Amino acid sequence: MNRYSKHLTAAIALAFGLLSVTTLWAADETDTAANASSIRVTNFRGHPPFKRRFLSSEETAELARFEESSSEPTAESVRTADYRGRPPFQRKILSSEEVADLARFEEASSSGEEVRSRRRGPPGKPGARR
């Protein structure tokens, strides 16, 4: 068992080393390719279709403007919007201390007999009209 664990450890170390070397080699190659290529910038403000631009490495002023806008804190550029993409409506409170009478309580002048005679319901039930 001990003999196999040494071989397994060596194989894992070799695989990890090869993987790290190939990623470093690919990263150097992509860096030089990125300097010679263009960058796609998408502006997601407003409604679709969103504005897309391609910036090449020769346009230093545009690249500087893009870097400046991308380095801003995210909270400053994010705004609250509803499902339509518009800011929510402003709500105004007209008056918060309005007092209104919702109901008036008056004494009933009718007796219980009159109330009982006006009741309706299914036949055969108590209080039903006959």
N, C-alpha and C positions, 0 to 999 in steps of 0.2 A: 504494500500500500504506500509506503514511504517513497519507493522508487517511482511510482506513477505521479505522485504529487509534485515531485521536482520537475518532471517533464511537462506537466500541465502548467506549472507556474512559469516555466521558461517560454512555453508557447503563448501564454497570455501576455507576457512582457514583450515578446517579439511582435505580436499583433498590435499591441498598444503603441509601440515605437513606430511601426510602419504607418499606422493611422495618423499619428501626430506629424510625422515627416511629410506625408502626402498633403495634409491640410495646410501646413505651412508653405509648401511649394505652390499649392493652388491659391493661397491667399496672396502671395507675392505676384503671381500672374494676374489675378483679378485686379489688384491695385493698379498695375500699369495699364490694364485694359480700361479701368474706370477713368483714368486720367485722359484717355484718348476718346472716350465715348461721350454720350449725352445723358442727361438726367431728365426723367419725366416728372414734372411737378403738376399735381392736381389740386385745384381749388374747389373745396366742397361747400362753399357758401351758396345759398340760394337753392333753387330747384334744379333737378336734373334736366338736361345733360350738363354735367359739371365741366368746367373749363380745364383743359389739359394743355400744358406747354412742354416743349422739349428744350432744355438748356444745354448748350455745348460748352466745352471747356474754354473756348475762345472768348465767350461772353463773360468777362470778369465782373462787370457791374451787375449784371442780372444774377450771377452766382452769389455775389456778396449780399444782394438784397434777399435772396432765398435763404442764405445762412442766417441772416439777421432775423427774418421772420420765423424760421424754424427753431431758433434758440430762445424765443420768448416763452415765458411760463404758459402752460396749457390753460390755466384758470382764467387768464386775461382774454384769451381768444374764444372761450366757450361761453355761449349765452343760452339763456333759457328759451325754449321754443315749444309750441304745442305740436299736435300731430300734423298740422299743415305746414310747419316750418316757420311760422310767424311768432313774434313775441306775444305773450298772453296779454289780454286786455287789462287796462288799469281799472281797478275797482274803487269806486268812491262811496264813502259812507255818508248818506244825506243827514240822518239824525239817528242817534243811538238811544235817546232818552224819551222817545215818544210813548205816552201812556194812553192806552185805549181800554174801554169797557167792553169785554167780550160777551157778557151775558148779564141779564137782569133777573133777579130773583123776586117773584111776586107770589103772594099767597093765593092758593087755589080756592075759589069760592064754591066750587061744585062739591057735592057730597059723594060718598063712596058708592051709593046705590046708582047714581047716574053714570058713573065711570064704569061700573060693572055691567050695566045694561048696554053700553056702547061697545063692549068688547066683542070681537069676532074671532072665530077659530074653527077648527074642524068639528063636525057634528059628533056628539057623544062625549066630548071632553068637558070638564067642569069650566064654567064661565062662557061656554059657547052659546050663541043665540039660538032660541028655539022657535 
